[in-house]
């Protein structure tokens, strides 16, 4: 079954008319204006149509068809809004979907295997690649997603090449 991509998470309700507050899981929150519908979590059986899009600070406020009061909206809290992969935006060069980065094998530029990407932590400064250490899976290595450290990402080869700073990887 094709991959569903998470584009947002409903974090709260807005007002009494059924609007929901969505934390966007995309670098381009205006993306919701381009979407006609979304799925709720992994339920491909029902398309949820978007009637209205507004913004409040870093959140997207959505009015979803069929959700007309606060009580209905409350039941959607913590659910993810998802889309089919074929509805994903075309990304600029050297930009990747997080789902494609998870599982990449990570090597140093000296060809030493250091681990596997298990998560991408998004924060305001820059993203961090969370690497599960090859020698000890209980250890996590965090590598900033910046050109000084990331030399190459190849989704086709399933690998990432990094130049670690001294002390970053023991």
N, C-alpha and C positions, 0 to 999 in steps of 0.2 A: 504494500500500500504506500502511495507517495507520502512524503513528509509534509506535515502541517507546520507552518511557521507561526510563532507567537508574535503578535504585533502590539499587544497591550494587555494589561491586567486591570480588571475593575477593582478599584480600591475603596470606593464609597459611593454614596448616592448624592445627588444635587437637587435640592428643592423637593417639591411634592408632586411634580408631574411626570416622574419616572426617568429623569435623566440620571446618568451614571458618570462618575469620575473615573477616568482611565489613566493609568500610568503607562505612557507609551514605551514599548520595548523596541524602538526604532530611533535612529538618529534624526529622522525626518518626521516629526509629529504631524505635519500637514498631510502625511500619507493617508490619514483617515478621510480627508476630503476626496481622495481619488478612489476610495473603496465604496462600492454600492452595498455590499453585504460582507459579513464575517460569519465564522462558526463560533460556537461557544465550546471552549475546551476542545476535546477530540470528537465531538458529535458532528459528523459529516451529514447526518440525516436532515438537518434543518439549517437553512440559511437565515441569519438574523440581519434584517435590512436596516441600514443606517438612515435615519430621517433628517438628522441635524447634527452639525459639528460646531463646537465652540471651544474656546481655550480659556484656561484660568491658570496663570503662572506656568508651571511645568506640566500641568495636567491637560488632558483632552476631555471635554464634556460632550457626551453623546446622548442623543435621543434615539433609542432603538424602537423599531416598529413593534407594536404589541405590548410594550412596557409603558403603562400609562399612569402608574401611581408609585408612590414611595415604597409601599410594601412589596410590589412586584420587583422593583429595582433592588431592594435590600437582599432578596434571594440570590442575586447575581454577584454579590461581593466575593472577591478573591478568585473569581473565574477568569480564565484567559480568553482573549479574543484571538482567533487563529484564522489563517488563510492558507490556501493551497500554494505550493511552491511555484506553480506556473503563474500565480498572480503577484509574485514578488517583483519589486522594482529592479530595473537593470542598474547594477552598481558600477560606480566609477572604477577604473583600473586600480589595483592594489587595495581594494575594499572587499571584505568578505562577510558572508552571513555567519553568525556565531555557530549555527548548527553545522556548518561546513568545517569550522575550526576544531570543534570537539572531536577528539580521537586522533588528531594528527600526531605523528611521532616527532619528537623534538631532538635535534642533534646540534652540537656545537659546530662552529665553522671548522673545527679540527676533526669532525666526523665522530665525535663521542656521543653515544646515545644517552640522553639525560632523563627522558620520560615521555609522558603522553599528556596532551592538552585535555584537561577534564572540565574546565570552565573558563569563561571570560567574564571578568569582573568589570562592570562598567561604572566609572565614576567621573567626576567633573574634570579632573586633570587629564588623564588618559586612561585607556583601558589597560587592564592587567591580565596577562595570560596565566592561568593557574595550571601548573604542571605537576602531575603526579610523578614523584621521583621513581626512577627505574629500579634503584637498589632497595628502597624502602617506601612502599606505597602509602605509609602513614605520614610521610613527609611531603609537604607541598612547597613548590618553588614558584615564586611570583616574578614574572618578567614583564616589565613595561612594554606596551605595544607601540614602541617608537623605533624609528629607523636606526638609531644608534645601537639597538640590541637585536632587532629583527632583520636578518640579512635576506631571507627568502622564505616565502610561503608558497608551497605547491600543493594545491588541492588534488591535482592529478596524481602526484607521487605520494600523497598522504603524509607529507612531512613539512616541518618548519626548521629552518637553520637560524641559530641565534649566536650572537657574540656576547657571552656573559661578562659582566664586570667581575673583578677579583672579589672573592668572598660571597658572591651571589649563589654559586653552586659549589657545594663542598665535595 
